């Protein structure tokens, strides 16, 4: 397999991971560059491995980690993520692919993968809130964090596995979005007065004309 293909898989895996958690892939990429030989980031992306930058990202990541487990606050964070996730996706795609992938292609891939993933999770979360009263949100959020972490490491260490995980993840997200959409449509129909049917009461004896 060519370096370009592996670079694309790495970029896809990392940018998809940012759609689930915009900050963990940045931390993981910087940490792998700083403390292991698995990643060597070229300038200017090597700034991700600087202690000050990592500390700042980690602080934001902690706030996001806690807030995303709280109903209502998670909606605010998801609204912010509409901008943050695609930007982070493009950044990790450019940083990880290096010279193996055309920068323009890396940006498009990063923005599209991160944006689509974040959009899908933002549609599934309200359905979880409505169905469980918010009780299921912490577990759903923790699952997203776990998948983001696994996907980030896989994208760097075994890009082919990351690619397969992305395919599986998108299949699950499509299923979840379709189910959430059906629930929303069903609820809208059930409360729409124009769709309600009313049975006519049976005629009373005195309603019939006398002969």
C-alpha positions in Angstrom: 0.0 0.0 0.0 1.3 3.4 -1.0 2.3 6.1 1.5 -0.4 8.4 0.0 -3.1 5.8 0.7 -1.9 5.3 4.3 -1.8 9.0 4.7 -5.3 9.4 3.6 -6.5 6.7 6.0 -4.6 8.3 8.9 -6.1 11.7 8.0 -9.6 10.2 7.7 -9.3 8.4 11.0 -8.1 11.4 13.0 -10.5 13.9 11.4 -13.4 11.5 12.1 -12.3 11.2 15.7 -12.4 15.0 16.0 -16.1 14.9 15.0 -16.7 12.9 18.2 -14.3 14.9 20.4 -12.5 17.8 18.9 -9.7 18.0 21.5 -8.6 14.4 22.2 -7.1 13.7 18.7 -5.1 17.0 19.0 -3.7 15.9 22.4 -3.0 12.4 21.3 -1.2 13.6 18.1 0.9 16.1 20.1 1.7 13.5 22.8 2.7 10.9 20.3 5.1 13.4 18.7 6.6 14.5 22.0 7.0 11.2 23.8 7.1 8.5 21.2 8.7 8.0 17.8 5.4 7.1 16.2 4.7 10.6 14.8 7.0 13.3 13.7 5.1 16.5 13.1 6.5 19.0 10.6 6.4 22.8 11.3 4.1 24.5 12.0 2.1 21.5 13.3 4.9 20.5 15.7 3.5 23.3 17.9 0.9 20.7 19.0 3.7 19.0 20.9 4.7 22.1 22.8 3.9 21.9 26.6 2.0 25.2 26.7 -0.2 24.3 23.7 -0.9 20.8 25.1 -1.8 22.2 28.5 -4.2 24.7 27.0 -5.9 22.0 24.9 -6.0 19.7 27.9 -7.8 22.4 30.0 -10.4 22.9 27.3 -10.7 19.2 26.8 -11.5 18.7 30.6 -14.2 21.4 30.4 -15.7 19.8 27.3 -15.5 16.3 28.8 -17.5 17.4 31.9 -19.9 19.7 30.1 -20.8 17.2 27.4 -22.2 14.9 30.1 -24.8 17.5 31.2 -28.0 17.9 29.3 -28.6 21.5 27.9 -24.8 22.3 28.4 -24.0 19.6 25.8 -26.3 21.3 23.3 -24.3 24.6 23.8 -21.0 22.7 23.3 -22.4 20.9 20.2 -23.3 24.3 18.7 -19.8 25.5 19.3 -18.5 22.3 17.8 -20.1 23.1 14.5 -17.2 25.4 13.9 -14.5 23.8 16.2 -14.8 20.2 14.9 -14.2 20.9 11.2 -11.3 23.2 12.0 -9.8 20.6 14.3 -10.4 18.0 11.6 -8.6 19.9 9.0 -5.7 20.6 11.4 -5.1 16.9 12.3 -5.5 15.8 8.7 -2.8 18.3 7.6 -0.5 17.5 10.5 -0.7 13.7 10.3 -0.6 13.3 6.5 2.6 15.5 6.1 3.9 15.5 2.5 2.1 12.2 1.6 -1.3 13.9 0.8 -2.0 17.0 -1.1 -2.8 19.8 1.5 -6.0 20.8 -0.3 -7.3 17.2 -0.3 -6.3 16.9 3.4 -8.3 20.0 4.3 -11.4 18.9 2.4 -11.2 15.4 3.9 -10.7 16.7 7.4 -13.5 19.3 7.2 -15.9 16.8 5.6 -15.2 13.9 7.9 -15.2 15.9 11.1 -18.2 18.0 10.1 -20.3 15.0 9.1 -19.5 13.0 12.2 -20.2 16.0 14.5 -23.5 16.7 12.7 -24.6 13.1 13.1 -23.8 13.0 16.8 -25.6 16.4 17.3 -28.8 14.8 15.8 -28.6 11.7 17.8 -28.0 13.5 21.2 -31.4 15.2 21.3 -33.1 11.9 20.7 -31.2 10.4 23.6 -32.3 13.4 25.8 -35.9 12.9 24.8 -36.0 9.1 25.2 -34.0 8.9 28.4 -34.8 12.2 30.0 -31.0 13.0 29.7 -30.0 10.0 31.8 -28.4 8.3 28.9 -26.4 11.3 27.7 -23.4 10.7 30.0 -22.9 7.2 28.8 -23.4 8.2 25.2 -20.9 11.0 25.6 -18.4 8.6 27.3 -18.8 6.2 24.4 -18.0 9.0 21.9 -14.9 9.9 23.9 -13.8 6.2 24.0 -14.3 5.8 20.2 -12.5 9.0 19.5 -9.5 7.9 21.6 -9.3 4.4 20.0 -9.8 5.8 16.5 -7.0 8.4 17.0 -4.4 5.8 18.1 -5.5 3.4 15.4 -5.2 6.1 12.7 -1.5 6.6 13.7 -0.5 3.0 14.5 -2.7 0.9 12.1 -4.3 3.2 9.5 -6.1 0.3 7.8 -7.9 -0.7 11.0 -8.8 3.0 11.5 -10.3 3.1 8.0 -12.5 0.0 8.8 -13.5 1.5 12.1 -14.6 4.7 10.3 -16.7 2.7 7.9 -18.4 0.9 10.8 -18.9 4.1 12.7 -20.5 5.9 9.8 -22.9 2.9 9.4 -23.9 3.2 13.1 -24.3 7.0 12.8 -26.5 6.7 9.7 -28.7 4.2 11.5 -28.9 6.4 14.6 -29.7 9.5 12.6 -32.5 7.7 10.7 -33.9 6.4 13.9 -33.8 9.8 15.5 -35.4 11.4 12.5 -38.3 8.8 12.5 -38.9 9.4 16.2 -39.0 13.1 15.6 -41.4 12.8 12.6 -43.6 10.4 14.5 -43.8 12.8 17.5 -44.6 15.7 15.2 -47.4 13.8 13.5 -48.9 12.7 16.8 -49.3 16.3 18.1 -50.4 17.9 14.8 -54.1 18.6 15.1 -54.5 18.5 11.3 -53.6 14.8 11.3 -55.9 13.8 14.1 -58.9 11.7 13.3 -62.2 12.0 15.1 -64.8 9.4 15.1 -68.4 10.6 14.6 -70.7 9.8 17.6 -73.5 7.3 16.8 -76.8 9.0 16.0 -79.3 9.4 18.8 -82.8 8.1 18.4 -84.3 11.6 18.4 -82.0 12.6 15.5 -84.1 10.6 13.0 -87.1 12.3 11.5 -90.4 11.0 12.7 -92.7 9.3 10.2 
